[in-house]
Amino acid sequence: MTRRSDLPIISSWDKNSDFLYNYNSAFMPMKDDSNAVTLLVRVQDLLDNSSIYNVGPSKIAVSRSIDANHLKYSHVRHEDIIIDIDQDYQALGAEDPRVVLHNGVYYLYYTAVSKVEGDRWRAQLALATCENDCLTKQNWKLHGPLFPEVFWCKSGSLLIHNDTHRYLFFNDSNIAIARTNDLHQYSLTNDFLLRTRSDHFDSELVEAGPEPLKLSDNNYLFLYNSARKTTIPTPKPGWELQYNLGWAILNGNDPTEVLARSEQPIYTPELDWERCDNTSGVWAERGLVPLVIFVEGWKKTAEDTFLVWYQGCDVTMGLAEIKVSFPRPSKASITKPMLVYFFIFLSSFVFFF
């Protein structure tokens, strides 16, 4: 996985957004297969200037690429919001979009945030759909929380495996599995796709990335976000986590089976606007959440090659590329077994006569 740019691609400090924070973007494939990339961007502002952490509700807006390399995007305006905070169940925010296009319909999964009795924050995984002119708010239909009885759930990644097997991988402690037939009604299972590992980089939490995509070997590549504890000093009081990106290979015949999983993160905060720690210069004063790499959108561009949109510090967006390669057996590893089989055959032939 390599960066396509060392600079943010969407940032209020580069004057291409009306919002201070622009992050956690989903890739939305366009029906006309246009070369322009469309992103659904989580946008947010401060409530006041008392602290950089005193933020208001998040909303989801649209931005489109305006160059062939997908490194420049249209200015994000208030008119570009497609998911607002105009429902009780998301009165305090609409966050973290992930979107899939299926049979001409967009299925947008996002986190709806509210407060309930006792001043407790509540997160619910919600669904919105759209069929036509989906760059405008009025054409999106809100379906509300998918699991109304569940107090806390978020981060939904849909995999449409075939006509009968559709899976929703979701949540942010361990990654749970739900099933659906019609993409509107979802049934919870007691199964988990991925759990935290106490001795790895994903020891504190694992959280779904975008939808799994097929590799050339017919298995799925699944990106997931994770966190571990760190002692790196940051300006944010009490903050002791670092977010990194992991991967898993899901069985192409049964996507609930994990065939392989990364031993080390594939991507980790390195640049100033990804770290926002005490050594990050001006970005130490801009980072909403330090030491964060987080992925919710990607696009397959060639066989085993993907563009990945990621955020840094809950503030801004970057672009990277993943290329997957498979180890090829050497001549020695092929020749030796072939010789063994040949001599077994020859011995049997001599014995027969």
C-alpha angles and dihedrals in degrees: 000000000000134000117252089202137013089213128072115263095208119030137144088221088063089053096243099117138050087214127078095220122043116173150117095060127187123209112236113199112220121232093225088057088233119177091237115100118228119205130191103215129198105227129190142167137200119267089219140336096266092104139352086238096056096095133170128223121306123238133187120243137176128244129172131205116252100191135057094247093053091234097118126057140190116269110272109235135180087250089062095066112118100170114044136175095259097120127075093234090058101031091126099043153327108224147171107017125204118179137192129188114216128168092342095310127108116221110199118191117192142156116260113204127201142148125245136190113314091034091274120158115235129197121196129181106237136187133220126177135197135182107178137028092000095177090081128071100229093064095060118094116211115217097180129223116350094212107031092174093057113087098203127025133130149147105064120197114187123209117188098196096172141319093295105030118062122158136194114204109196152151136066110247101047120355109252130198129232127177132218138182102188101026090242105070117052130191121206121230131198091236131106127208095200134007131193118270116217094209099046141068090270096059099124103041145340122209131183120261123199124316116301114259131207124258126206091262088061094249124115128251111216122190118205135184121230144176137213133179118266139182095212107131114243135174093243111097114243095000113144106155135100120199120214136172122250134181138215133189113226123203110261090218097043112019092191088071116085111214098180139000133195118265090198131029116270091214133019136175110278111141122074093254090050095048105035087183128140091284096051101093114215090359090067085070095045105047115107091191116013125222098023133148111170132171130199104149138050142155132210108233101171139349107313091351126112140177111224126199113205137172132228125214093343085284114087146005134254136182129228139166131230122204118186120205129185122217112249119214114251123239090254093055090051099041098050098058090043091055091048091052090047094054092046089053092046093049091050090048092052092045091052092056 
